[in-house]
Amino acid sequence: MKVKQIIVGSMGVCCYILGCEKTGLGIVIDPGGSEDEILPELDGLNIKYIVATHGHADHVCGMAALRKKTSGRTVMHLADDEFFSQSQVRQFFSHLGLDHAPPADIKVQDGDILEAGGVRLTVLHTPGHTPGGICLYSAPHLFTGDTLFAGGVGRTDLPGGSHQQLFQS
């Protein structure tokens, strides 16, 4: 599995592009930037999935455009897909000038597997930063989104956040 990390968007989100060198299939994780930032980095991969580790705007703002350009299917945890489609949640983030997550084509849960050629990711439900936060595991890699940072964890003061759940995750 080939792994490429790029820093995208105004918030400096870590977006990952995973590719199977045998099949040319790939997965994009956390497309929090414009398609102009991400598309040139795909190196000819045929994107099967576009995955959000959670539904905050800084991690999903490129999902819809990337789906149109690549035909990849968008993926999010069921709990975040439901939470971020509530009108009061959309209004909260709109007042901050932030985009909302598009509805996911595929709604995953803990233990689900995403495969694109030789790339195989296990979904780990890690709520706390958001109700449907996920990490994605493919030994030796763990893609944590905003669940975990070097020396810290994601914030829990936005709607849907739970300090207790985050530390249990």
OpenMM code with the backbone's topology and positions (N, CA, C; nanometers):
from openmm import Vec3, app, unit

residues = "MET LYS VAL LYS GLN ILE ILE VAL GLY SER MET GLY VAL CYS CYS TYR ILE LEU GLY CYS GLU LYS THR GLY LEU GLY ILE VAL ILE ASP PRO GLY GLY SER GLU ASP GLU ILE LEU PRO GLU LEU ASP GLY LEU ASN ILE LYS TYR ILE VAL ALA THR HIS GLY HIS ALA ASP HIS VAL CYS GLY MET ALA ALA LEU ARG LYS LYS THR SER GLY ARG THR VAL MET HIS LEU ALA ASP ASP GLU PHE PHE SER GLN SER GLN VAL ARG GLN PHE PHE SER HIS LEU GLY LEU ASP HIS ALA PRO PRO ALA ASP ILE LYS VAL GLN ASP GLY ASP ILE LEU GLU ALA GLY GLY VAL ARG LEU THR VAL LEU HIS THR PRO GLY HIS THR PRO GLY GLY ILE CYS LEU TYR SER ALA PRO HIS LEU PHE THR GLY ASP THR LEU PHE ALA GLY GLY VAL GLY ARG THR ASP LEU PRO GLY GLY SER HIS GLN GLN LEU PHE GLN SER".split()
positions = [
    Vec3(0.0848, -0.1175, 0.0000),
    Vec3(0.0000, 0.0000, 0.0000),
    Vec3(0.0894, 0.1239, 0.0000),
    Vec3(0.0608, 0.2112, -0.0923),
    Vec3(0.1316, 0.3387, -0.0996),
    Vec3(0.0504, 0.4424, -0.0224),
    Vec3(0.1168, 0.5192, 0.0651),
    Vec3(0.0504, 0.6201, 0.1478),
    Vec3(0.1139, 0.7557, 0.1202),
    Vec3(0.0284, 0.8527, 0.0872),
    Vec3(0.0759, 0.9898, 0.0666),
    Vec3(-0.0041, 1.0816, 0.1576),
    Vec3(0.0652, 1.1656, 0.2330),
    Vec3(0.0004, 1.2657, 0.3184),
    Vec3(0.0195, 1.4021, 0.2538),
    Vec3(-0.0914, 1.4770, 0.2435),
    Vec3(-0.0829, 1.6154, 0.1981),
    Vec3(-0.1583, 1.7019, 0.2986),
    Vec3(-0.1120, 1.8228, 0.3172),
    Vec3(-0.1773, 1.9166, 0.4080),
    Vec3(-0.2634, 2.0081, 0.3219),
    Vec3(-0.3944, 2.0138, 0.3517),
    Vec3(-0.4883, 2.0858, 0.2657),
    Vec3(-0.5769, 2.1815, 0.3447),
    Vec3(-0.6327, 2.2764, 0.2733),
    Vec3(-0.7311, 2.3671, 0.3301),
    Vec3(-0.6704, 2.4714, 0.4216),
    Vec3(-0.7539, 2.5676, 0.4575),
    Vec3(-0.7088, 2.6787, 0.5418),
    Vec3(-0.6795, 2.6356, 0.6848),
    Vec3(-0.7319, 2.5186, 0.7256),
    Vec3(-0.7095, 2.4696, 0.8617),
    Vec3(-0.5927, 2.3708, 0.8686),
    Vec3(-0.5287, 2.3433, 0.7562),
    Vec3(-0.4126, 2.2542, 0.7560),
    Vec3(-0.4456, 2.1106, 0.7909),
    Vec3(-0.5492, 2.0555, 0.7284),
    Vec3(-0.5927, 1.9178, 0.7552),
    Vec3(-0.4989, 1.8187, 0.6863),
    Vec3(-0.4693, 1.7099, 0.7561),
    Vec3(-0.3920, 1.6005, 0.6973),
    Vec3(-0.4865, 1.5148, 0.6142),
    Vec3(-0.4692, 1.5205, 0.4836),
    Vec3(-0.5455, 1.4386, 0.3899),
    Vec3(-0.4525, 1.3260, 0.3460),
    Vec3(-0.5066, 1.2047, 0.3388),
    Vec3(-0.4255, 1.0897, 0.3005),
    Vec3(-0.4786, 1.0295, 0.1717),
    Vec3(-0.3866, 0.9924, 0.0854),
    Vec3(-0.4197, 0.9229, -0.0379),
    Vec3(-0.3522, 0.7871, -0.0301),
    Vec3(-0.4337, 0.6826, -0.0317),
    Vec3(-0.3838, 0.5455, -0.0221),
    Vec3(-0.4043, 0.4784, -0.1568),
    Vec3(-0.3042, 0.4065, -0.2028),
    Vec3(-0.3166, 0.3433, -0.3325),
    Vec3(-0.2615, 0.2028, -0.3362),
    Vec3(-0.3268, 0.1208, -0.4165),
    Vec3(-0.2790, -0.0146, -0.4434),
    Vec3(-0.1995, -0.0088, -0.5737),
    Vec3(-0.0718, -0.0388, -0.5649),
    Vec3(0.0143, -0.0286, -0.6825),
    Vec3(-0.0174, -0.1349, -0.7874),
    Vec3(-0.0754, -0.2475, -0.7476),
    Vec3(-0.1102, -0.3538, -0.8428),
    Vec3(-0.2332, -0.3182, -0.9257),
    Vec3(-0.3379, -0.2679, -0.8579),
    Vec3(-0.4663, -0.2461, -0.9255),
    Vec3(-0.4908, -0.1015, -0.9666),
    Vec3(-0.4178, -0.0079, -0.9074),
    Vec3(-0.4413, 0.1334, -0.9360),
    Vec3(-0.5624, 0.1912, -0.8655),
    Vec3(-0.6218, 0.1132, -0.7730),
    Vec3(-0.7358, 0.1628, -0.6957),
    Vec3(-0.6860, 0.2409, -0.5752),
    Vec3(-0.7667, 0.3384, -0.5318),
    Vec3(-0.7239, 0.4195, -0.4195),
    Vec3(-0.8368, 0.4670, -0.3314),
    Vec3(-0.7964, 0.5225, -0.2174),
    Vec3(-0.8881, 0.5781, -0.1175),
    Vec3(-0.8323, 0.7138, -0.0754),
    Vec3(-0.9203, 0.8130, -0.0648),
    Vec3(-0.8827, 0.9434, -0.0112),
    Vec3(-0.9461, 0.9563, 0.1264),
    Vec3(-0.8672, 0.9942, 0.2257),
    Vec3(-0.9160, 1.0142, 0.3625),
    Vec3(-0.9073, 1.1627, 0.3960),
    Vec3(-1.0164, 1.2172, 0.4462),
    Vec3(-1.0264, 1.3563, 0.4932),
    Vec3(-0.9885, 1.4597, 0.3872),
    Vec3(-1.0722, 1.4693, 0.2817),
    Vec3(-1.0466, 1.5674, 0.1760),
    Vec3(-1.0900, 1.7081, 0.2187),
    Vec3(-1.0163, 1.7661, 0.3108),
    Vec3(-1.0530, 1.8951, 0.3676),
    Vec3(-0.9998, 2.0141, 0.2917),
    Vec3(-0.9767, 1.9978, 0.1645),
    Vec3(-0.9286, 2.1075, 0.0820),
    Vec3(-1.0017, 2.1081, -0.0502),
    Vec3(-0.9605, 2.1961, -0.1381),
    Vec3(-1.0252, 2.2053, -0.2681),
    Vec3(-0.9781, 2.0917, -0.3582),
    Vec3(-1.0584, 2.0649, -0.4593),
    Vec3(-1.0207, 1.9618, -0.5559),
    Vec3(-0.8886, 1.9975, -0.6242),
    Vec3(-0.8614, 2.1272, -0.6385),
    Vec3(-0.7359, 2.1711, -0.7011),
    Vec3(-0.6137, 2.1317, -0.6188),
    Vec3(-0.6306, 2.1181, -0.4882),
    Vec3(-0.5202, 2.0749, -0.4023),
    Vec3(-0.5014, 1.9237, -0.4074),
    Vec3(-0.6120, 1.8506, -0.4210),
    Vec3(-0.6095, 1.7050, -0.4054),
    Vec3(-0.5920, 1.6308, -0.5376),
    Vec3(-0.6648, 1.6702, -0.6417),
    Vec3(-0.6616, 1.5964, -0.7683),
    Vec3(-0.5213, 1.5763, -0.8254),
    Vec3(-0.4343, 1.6774, -0.8254),
    Vec3(-0.2999, 1.6550, -0.8814),
    Vec3(-0.2165, 1.5532, -0.8031),
    Vec3(-0.2559, 1.5248, -0.6800),
    Vec3(-0.1803, 1.4322, -0.5950),
    Vec3(-0.2233, 1.2862, -0.6118),
    Vec3(-0.3282, 1.2617, -0.6906),
    Vec3(-0.3813, 1.1256, -0.7034),
    Vec3(-0.2941, 1.0352, -0.7892),
    Vec3(-0.2054, 1.0911, -0.8669),
    Vec3(-0.1100, 1.0127, -0.9473),
    Vec3(-0.1770, 0.9030, -1.0292),
    Vec3(-0.2915, 0.9346, -1.0897),
    Vec3(-0.3578, 0.8392, -1.1773),
    Vec3(-0.4392, 0.7319, -1.1082),
    Vec3(-0.4513, 0.7371, -0.9761),
    Vec3(-0.5309, 0.6365, -0.9048),
    Vec3(-0.6785, 0.6473, -0.9416),
    Vec3(-0.7445, 0.5334, -0.9467),
    Vec3(-0.8892, 0.5276, -0.9638),
    Vec3(-0.9487, 0.5237, -0.8227),
    Vec3(-1.0058, 0.6340, -0.7779),
    Vec3(-1.0518, 0.6459, -0.6393),
    Vec3(-1.1840, 0.5725, -0.6202),
    Vec3(-1.1821, 0.4766, -0.5301),
    Vec3(-1.3015, 0.3978, -0.4988),
    Vec3(-1.3806, 0.4604, -0.3850),
    Vec3(-1.3104, 0.5109, -0.2818),
    Vec3(-1.3768, 0.5689, -0.1651),
    Vec3(-1.3151, 0.7032, -0.1290),
    Vec3(-1.4020, 0.7925, -0.0813),
    Vec3(-1.3620, 0.9220, -0.0267),
    Vec3(-1.4169, 0.9226, 0.1155),
    Vec3(-1.3294, 0.9089, 0.2141),
    Vec3(-1.3704, 0.8823, 0.3519),
    Vec3(-1.3478, 1.0045, 0.4405),
    Vec3(-1.4486, 1.0371, 0.5209),
    Vec3(-1.4346, 1.1411, 0.6237),
    Vec3(-1.4227, 1.0721, 0.7589),
    Vec3(-1.3181, 1.1055, 0.8349),
    Vec3(-1.3055, 1.0493, 0.9694),
    Vec3(-1.4076, 1.1106, 1.0644),
    Vec3(-1.4634, 1.2249, 1.0264),
    Vec3(-1.5756, 1.2863, 1.0980),
    Vec3(-1.6339, 1.3951, 1.0087),
    Vec3(-1.7489, 1.4490, 1.0494),
    Vec3(-1.8241, 1.5380, 0.9623),
    Vec3(-1.7958, 1.6857, 0.9714),
    Vec3(-1.6937, 1.7286, 1.0433),
    Vec3(-1.6639, 1.8718, 1.0499),
    Vec3(-1.6185, 1.9234, 0.9132),
    Vec3(-1.6545, 2.0492, 0.8862),
    Vec3(-1.6305, 2.1105, 0.7555),
    Vec3(-1.4850, 2.1028, 0.7110),
    Vec3(-1.3919, 2.1172, 0.8047),
    Vec3(-1.2509, 2.1168, 0.7649),
    Vec3(-1.2043, 1.9809, 0.7135),
    Vec3(-1.2832, 1.8768, 0.7361),
    Vec3(-1.2471, 1.7435, 0.6878),
    Vec3(-1.3313, 1.6976, 0.5693),
    Vec3(-1.4398, 1.7688, 0.5396),
    Vec3(-1.5313, 1.7228, 0.4346),
    Vec3(-1.5515, 1.8216, 0.3204),
    Vec3(-1.4945, 1.9403, 0.3289),
    Vec3(-1.5293, 2.0439, 0.2306),
    Vec3(-1.4942, 2.0063, 0.0869),
    Vec3(-1.4054, 1.9122, 0.0659),
    Vec3(-1.3724, 1.8699, -0.0702),
    Vec3(-1.4447, 1.7452, -0.1166),
    Vec3(-1.5294, 1.6873, -0.0322),
    Vec3(-1.5918, 1.5583, -0.0655),
    Vec3(-1.6793, 1.5632, -0.1903),
    Vec3(-1.7712, 1.6589, -0.1964),
    Vec3(-1.8670, 1.6632, -0.3072),
    Vec3(-1.7954, 1.6839, -0.4408),
    Vec3(-1.7033, 1.7787, -0.4454),
    Vec3(-1.6309, 1.8055, -0.5702),
    Vec3(-1.5445, 1.6864, -0.6101),
    Vec3(-1.4811, 1.6238, -0.5129),
    Vec3(-1.3962, 1.5082, -0.5416),
    Vec3(-1.4799, 1.3912, -0.5931),
    Vec3(-1.5988, 1.3741, -0.5368),
    Vec3(-1.6876, 1.2670, -0.5841),
    Vec3(-1.7225, 1.2894, -0.7311),
    Vec3(-1.7537, 1.4141, -0.7675),
    Vec3(-1.7892, 1.4443, -0.9070),
    Vec3(-1.6729, 1.4184, -1.0016),
    Vec3(-1.5532, 1.4502, -0.9584),
    Vec3(-1.4353, 1.4380, -1.0456),
    Vec3(-1.3804, 1.2960, -1.0547),
    Vec3(-1.4036, 1.2147, -0.9517),
    Vec3(-1.3426, 1.0811, -0.9487),
    Vec3(-1.4431, 0.9670, -0.9535),
    Vec3(-1.5685, 0.9921, -0.9280),
    Vec3(-1.6729, 0.8894, -0.9153),
    Vec3(-1.6534, 0.8018, -0.7922),
    Vec3(-1.5636, 0.8411, -0.7014),
    Vec3(-1.5476, 0.7688, -0.5756),
    Vec3(-1.6727, 0.7840, -0.4903),
    Vec3(-1.6995, 0.6851, -0.4078),
    Vec3(-1.8170, 0.6894, -0.3200),
    Vec3(-1.7770, 0.7499, -0.1862),
    Vec3(-1.8617, 0.8418, -0.1357),
    Vec3(-1.8322, 0.9071, -0.0086),
    Vec3(-1.8711, 0.8164, 0.1072),
    Vec3(-1.7884, 0.8207, 0.2124),
    Vec3(-1.8033, 0.7304, 0.3265),
    Vec3(-1.7935, 0.8110, 0.4555),
    Vec3(-1.8872, 0.7830, 0.5482),
    Vec3(-1.8862, 0.8462, 0.6803),
    Vec3(-1.9567, 0.7508, 0.7772),
    Vec3(-1.9250, 0.7621, 0.9040),
    Vec3(-1.9938, 0.6808, 1.0040),
    Vec3(-2.1415, 0.7195, 1.0075),
    Vec3(-2.2257, 0.6222, 1.0281),
    Vec3(-2.3704, 0.6424, 1.0332),
    Vec3(-2.4088, 0.7528, 1.1312),
    Vec3(-2.3479, 0.7556, 1.2498),
    Vec3(-2.3846, 0.8545, 1.3520),
    Vec3(-2.3533, 0.9971, 1.3071),
    Vec3(-2.2419, 1.0185, 1.2386),
    Vec3(-2.2105, 1.1533, 1.1899),
    Vec3(-2.2977, 1.1901, 1.0709),
    Vec3(-2.3274, 1.0946, 0.9847),
    Vec3(-2.4155, 1.1227, 0.8717),
    Vec3(-2.5507, 1.1722, 0.9226),
    Vec3(-2.6029, 1.1069, 1.0258),
    Vec3(-2.7313, 1.1478, 1.0841),
    Vec3(-2.7180, 1.2794, 1.1600),
    Vec3(-2.6139, 1.2939, 1.2429),
    Vec3(-2.5966, 1.4126, 1.3262),
    Vec3(-2.5807, 1.5387, 1.2411),
    Vec3(-2.4945, 1.5329, 1.1409),
    Vec3(-2.4657, 1.6519, 1.0610),
    Vec3(-2.5740, 1.6827, 0.9582),
    Vec3(-2.6770, 1.5989, 0.9472),
    Vec3(-2.7893, 1.6319, 0.8595),
    Vec3(-2.9034, 1.6992, 0.9355),
    Vec3(-2.8923, 1.7114, 1.0676),
    Vec3(-2.9943, 1.7810, 1.1469),
    Vec3(-2.9891, 1.9305, 1.1171),
    Vec3(-3.1062, 1.9928, 1.1020),
    Vec3(-3.1110, 2.1341, 1.0627),
    Vec3(-3.0431, 2.2258, 1.1642),
    Vec3(-3.0595, 2.1998, 1.2941),
    Vec3(-2.9977, 2.2884, 1.3933),
    Vec3(-2.8454, 2.2778, 1.3921),
    Vec3(-2.7932, 2.1618, 1.3609),
    Vec3(-2.6478, 2.1443, 1.3517),
    Vec3(-2.5959, 2.2158, 1.2268),
    Vec3(-2.6674, 2.1999, 1.1159),
    Vec3(-2.6287, 2.2695, 0.9922),
    Vec3(-2.6302, 2.4210, 1.0129),
    Vec3(-2.7322, 2.4706, 1.0830),
    Vec3(-2.7421, 2.6149, 1.1090),
    Vec3(-2.6252, 2.6630, 1.1941),
    Vec3(-2.5895, 2.5866, 1.2962),
    Vec3(-2.4777, 2.6252, 1.3828),
    Vec3(-2.3506, 2.6456, 1.3006),
    Vec3(-2.3179, 2.5476, 1.2179),
    Vec3(-2.1950, 2.5564, 1.1399),
    Vec3(-2.2063, 2.6590, 1.0271),
    Vec3(-2.3255, 2.6778, 0.9711),
    Vec3(-2.3456, 2.7810, 0.8684),
    Vec3(-2.3206, 2.9196, 0.9250),
    Vec3(-2.3640, 2.9426, 1.0501),
    Vec3(-2.3400, 3.0723, 1.1139),
    Vec3(-2.1909, 3.0996, 1.1325),
    Vec3(-2.1120, 2.9945, 1.1382),
    Vec3(-1.9665, 3.0100, 1.1482),
    Vec3(-1.9020, 3.0230, 1.0099),
    Vec3(-1.9870, 3.0167, 0.9060),
    Vec3(-1.9362, 3.0258, 0.7696),
    Vec3(-1.8746, 2.8971, 0.7191),
    Vec3(-1.9146, 2.7838, 0.7793),
    Vec3(-1.8559, 2.6547, 0.7431),
    Vec3(-1.9533, 2.5702, 0.6624),
    Vec3(-1.9004, 2.4963, 0.5670),
    Vec3(-1.9815, 2.4041, 0.4878),
    Vec3(-2.0249, 2.2866, 0.5737),
    Vec3(-2.1291, 2.2197, 0.5288),
    Vec3(-2.1720, 2.0981, 0.5982),
    Vec3(-2.1373, 1.9767, 0.5130),
    Vec3(-2.1345, 1.8636, 0.5783),
    Vec3(-2.0999, 1.7392, 0.5099),
    Vec3(-2.2115, 1.6993, 0.4144),
    Vec3(-2.1768, 1.6570, 0.2928),
    Vec3(-2.2799, 1.6027, 0.2046),
    Vec3(-2.3233, 1.4664, 0.2578),
    Vec3(-2.4453, 1.4229, 0.2261),
    Vec3(-2.4868, 1.2886, 0.2701),
    Vec3(-2.3895, 1.1832, 0.2163),
    Vec3(-2.3588, 1.0871, 0.2996),
    Vec3(-2.2639, 0.9823, 0.2599),
    Vec3(-2.3313, 0.8792, 0.1706),
    Vec3(-2.2567, 0.8327, 0.0708),
    Vec3(-2.3050, 0.7225, -0.0127),
    Vec3(-2.3041, 0.5926, 0.0668),
    Vec3(-2.2034, 0.5777, 0.1524),
    Vec3(-2.1877, 0.4573, 0.2346),
    Vec3(-2.1755, 0.5007, 0.3793),
    Vec3(-2.2593, 0.4434, 0.4641),
    Vec3(-2.2576, 0.4748, 0.6073),
    Vec3(-2.1984, 0.3550, 0.6803),
    Vec3(-2.0812, 0.3747, 0.7387),
    Vec3(-2.0094, 0.2640, 0.8019),
    Vec3(-2.0328, 0.2618, 0.9524),
    Vec3(-1.9982, 0.1476, 1.0109),
    Vec3(-2.0040, 0.1288, 1.1554),
    Vec3(-1.8767, 0.0566, 1.1994),
    Vec3(-1.8584, 0.0471, 1.3302),
    Vec3(-1.7406, -0.0168, 1.3872),
    Vec3(-1.7220, -0.1572, 1.3308),
    Vec3(-1.6010, -0.1866, 1.2868),
    Vec3(-1.5691, -0.3197, 1.2364),
    Vec3(-1.5867, -0.3369, 1.0869),
    Vec3(-1.6511, -0.2419, 1.0199),
    Vec3(-1.6658, -0.2520, 0.8747),
    Vec3(-1.5286, -0.2455, 0.8084),
    Vec3(-1.5211, -0.3013, 0.6887),
    Vec3(-1.3970, -0.3046, 0.6115),
    Vec3(-1.4184, -0.2288, 0.4807),
    Vec3(-1.3219, -0.1458, 0.4464),
    Vec3(-1.3199, -0.0790, 0.3162),
    Vec3(-1.2010, -0.1343, 0.2393),
    Vec3(-1.2263, -0.1846, 0.1176),
    Vec3(-1.1191, -0.2420, 0.0367),
    Vec3(-1.1147, -0.1760, -0.1001),
    Vec3(-0.9953, -0.1447, -0.1437),
    Vec3(-0.9714, -0.0929, -0.2781),
    Vec3(-0.8449, -0.1614, -0.3281),
    Vec3(-0.8628, -0.2693, -0.4024),
    Vec3(-0.7480, -0.3498, -0.4429),
    Vec3(-0.6821, -0.4076, -0.3194),
    Vec3(-0.5521, -0.3855, -0.3041),
    Vec3(-0.4793, -0.4363, -0.1879),
    Vec3(-0.4847, -0.3464, -0.0662),
    Vec3(-0.5594, -0.2372, -0.0750),
    Vec3(-0.5750, -0.1473, 0.0396),
    Vec3(-0.6958, -0.1949, 0.1194),
    Vec3(-0.6734, -0.2263, 0.2453),
    Vec3(-0.7806, -0.2782, 0.3313),
    Vec3(-0.7793, -0.2000, 0.4620),
    Vec3(-0.8881, -0.1270, 0.4888),
    Vec3(-0.8998, -0.0456, 0.6097),
    Vec3(-1.0109, -0.0992, 0.6983),
    Vec3(-0.9820, -0.1124, 0.8269),
    Vec3(-1.0830, -0.1497, 0.9254),
    Vec3(-1.1317, -0.0225, 0.9934),
    Vec3(-1.2636, -0.0078, 1.0012),
    Vec3(-1.3254, 0.1086, 1.0642),
    Vec3(-1.3329, 0.0866, 1.2148),
    Vec3(-1.2817, 0.1831, 1.2905),
    Vec3(-1.2902, 0.1819, 1.4365),
    Vec3(-1.3731, 0.3028, 1.4785),
    Vec3(-1.4883, 0.2799, 1.5394),
    Vec3(-1.5729, 0.3914, 1.5847),
    Vec3(-1.5087, 0.4531, 1.7078),
    Vec3(-1.4757, 0.5811, 1.6989),
    Vec3(-1.4081, 0.6516, 1.8084),
    Vec3(-1.4818, 0.7826, 1.8370),
    Vec3(-1.6008, 0.7743, 1.8967),
    Vec3(-1.6783, 0.8961, 1.9228),
    Vec3(-1.6124, 0.9834, 2.0291),
    Vec3(-1.6530, 1.1075, 2.0292),
    Vec3(-1.6035, 1.2024, 2.1287),
    Vec3(-1.5811, 1.3381, 2.0655),
    Vec3(-1.4973, 1.3440, 1.9638),
    Vec3(-1.4801, 1.4692, 1.8899),
    Vec3(-1.6112, 1.5007, 1.8181),
    Vec3(-1.6715, 1.3977, 1.7613),
    Vec3(-1.8070, 1.4012, 1.7054),
    Vec3(-1.8717, 1.2674, 1.7395),
    Vec3(-2.0056, 1.2566, 1.7261),
    Vec3(-2.0713, 1.1290, 1.7594),
    Vec3(-2.0264, 1.0118, 1.6722),
    Vec3(-1.9891, 1.0406, 1.5484),
    Vec3(-1.9520, 0.9334, 1.4565),
    Vec3(-1.8082, 0.9397, 1.4114),
    Vec3(-1.7203, 0.9889, 1.4959),
    Vec3(-1.5790, 0.9917, 1.4609),
    Vec3(-1.5268, 0.8504, 1.4402),
    Vec3(-1.4381, 0.8347, 1.3425),
    Vec3(-1.3777, 0.7036, 1.3176),
    Vec3(-1.2265, 0.7178, 1.3007),
    Vec3(-1.1590, 0.6083, 1.3287),
    Vec3(-1.0200, 0.5900, 1.2905),
    Vec3(-1.0195, 0.4769, 1.1889),
    Vec3(-0.9184, 0.4735, 1.1059),
    Vec3(-0.9062, 0.3704, 1.0032),
    Vec3(-0.7725, 0.3010, 1.0219),
    Vec3(-0.7760, 0.1670, 1.0296),
    Vec3(-0.6561, 0.0896, 1.0619),
    Vec3(-0.6192, -0.0053, 0.9489),
    Vec3(-0.4936, 0.0005, 0.9110),
    Vec3(-0.4337, -0.0952, 0.8192),
    Vec3(-0.2880, -0.1072, 0.8626),
    Vec3(-0.2556, -0.2167, 0.9299),
    Vec3(-0.1227, -0.2317, 0.9904),
    Vec3(-0.0134, -0.1962, 0.8908),
    Vec3(0.0804, -0.1156, 0.9296),
    Vec3(0.1044, -0.0556, 1.0603),
    Vec3(0.0452, 0.0855, 1.0749),
    Vec3(-0.0489, 0.1235, 0.9890),
    Vec3(-0.1001, 0.2608, 0.9857),
    Vec3(-0.2322, 0.2749, 1.0607),
    Vec3(-0.2459, 0.3865, 1.1323),
    Vec3(-0.3719, 0.4237, 1.1963),
    Vec3(-0.3999, 0.5686, 1.1595),
    Vec3(-0.5094, 0.5909, 1.0887),
    Vec3(-0.5496, 0.7244, 1.0462),
    Vec3(-0.6559, 0.7728, 1.1439),
    Vec3(-0.6220, 0.8762, 1.2222),
    Vec3(-0.7033, 0.9122, 1.3391),
    Vec3(-0.7903, 1.0360, 1.3228),
    Vec3(-0.7800, 1.1075, 1.2125),
    Vec3(-0.8588, 1.2299, 1.1988),
    Vec3(-0.8305, 1.3230, 1.3146),
    Vec3(-0.9367, 1.3719, 1.3798),
    Vec3(-0.9197, 1.4603, 1.4955),
    Vec3(-0.9452, 1.3880, 1.6277),
    Vec3(-0.9452, 1.2555, 1.6265),
    Vec3(-0.9591, 1.1805, 1.7510),
    Vec3(-0.8327, 1.1930, 1.8348),
    Vec3(-0.7191, 1.1831, 1.7702),
    Vec3(-0.5913, 1.1771, 1.8407),
    Vec3(-0.4861, 1.2567, 1.7651),
    Vec3(-0.4082, 1.3340, 1.8392),
    Vec3(-0.2952, 1.4090, 1.7844),
    Vec3(-0.1704, 1.3697, 1.8625),
    Vec3(-0.0541, 1.4001, 1.8093),
    Vec3(0.0693, 1.3798, 1.8851),
    Vec3(0.0633, 1.4715, 2.0069),
    Vec3(0.0559, 1.4134, 2.1244),
    Vec3(0.0519, 1.4915, 2.2477),
    Vec3(-0.0847, 1.5441, 2.2870),
    Vec3(-0.1916, 1.5004, 2.2227),
    Vec3(-0.3234, 1.5510, 2.2610),
    Vec3(-0.4366, 1.4797, 2.1891),
    Vec3(-0.5567, 1.5306, 2.2140),
    Vec3(-0.6774, 1.4752, 2.1525),
    Vec3(-0.7574, 1.5895, 2.0909),
    Vec3(-0.8589, 1.5531, 2.0128),
    Vec3(-0.9440, 1.6524, 1.9488),
    Vec3(-1.0305, 1.7270, 2.0484),
    Vec3(-1.0790, 1.8422, 2.0054),
    Vec3(-1.1638, 1.9243, 2.0922),
    Vec3(-1.3023, 1.8620, 2.1055),
    Vec3(-1.3689, 1.8953, 2.2145),
    Vec3(-1.5011, 1.8384, 2.2423),
    Vec3(-1.6045, 1.9459, 2.2730),
    Vec3(-1.5725, 2.0716, 2.2467),
    Vec3(-1.6619, 2.1811, 2.2839),
    Vec3(-1.7602, 2.2213, 2.1742),
    Vec3(-1.7561, 2.1569, 2.0593),
    Vec3(-1.8517, 2.1849, 1.9524),
    Vec3(-1.9717, 2.0918, 1.9661),
    Vec3(-2.0855, 2.1254, 1.9015),
    Vec3(-2.2033, 2.0382, 1.9114),
    Vec3(-2.1696, 1.8928, 1.8778),
    Vec3(-2.2164, 1.8021, 1.9629),
    Vec3(-2.1926, 1.6594, 1.9437),
    Vec3(-2.0671, 1.6072, 2.0107),
    Vec3(-1.9832, 1.6966, 2.0619),
    Vec3(-1.8594, 1.6539, 2.1266),
    Vec3(-1.8840, 1.6032, 2.2678),
    Vec3(-1.8024, 1.5093, 2.3121),
    Vec3(-1.8128, 1.4533, 2.4467),
    Vec3(-1.6728, 1.4173, 2.4961),
    Vec3(-1.6273, 1.4904, 2.5967),
    Vec3(-1.4951, 1.4653, 2.6544),
    Vec3(-1.4852, 1.3217, 2.7068),
    Vec3(-1.5899, 1.2757, 2.7750),
    Vec3(-1.5899, 1.1406, 2.8315),
    Vec3(-1.5799, 1.0351, 2.7211),
    Vec3(-1.6598, 1.0499, 2.6157),
    Vec3(-1.6548, 0.9531, 2.5059),
    Vec3(-1.5187, 0.9532, 2.4373),
    Vec3(-1.4613, 1.0712, 2.4207),
    Vec3(-1.3323, 1.0796, 2.3529),
    Vec3(-1.2251, 1.0035, 2.4301),
    Vec3(-1.2234, 1.0180, 2.5609),
    Vec3(-1.1223, 0.9471, 2.6393),
    Vec3(-1.1497, 0.7975, 2.6464),
    Vec3(-1.2755, 0.7556, 2.6359),
    Vec3(-1.3060, 0.6127, 2.6278),
    Vec3(-1.2612, 0.5555, 2.4937),
    Vec3(-1.2706, 0.6380, 2.3904),
    Vec3(-1.2289, 0.5928, 2.2567),
    Vec3(-1.0795, 0.5642, 2.2555),
] * unit.nanometer
topology = app.Topology()
chain = topology.addChain("A")
for resn in residues:
    res = topology.addResidue(resn, chain)
    for name in ("N", "CA", "C"):
        topology.addAtom(name, app.Element.getBySymbol(name[0]), res)
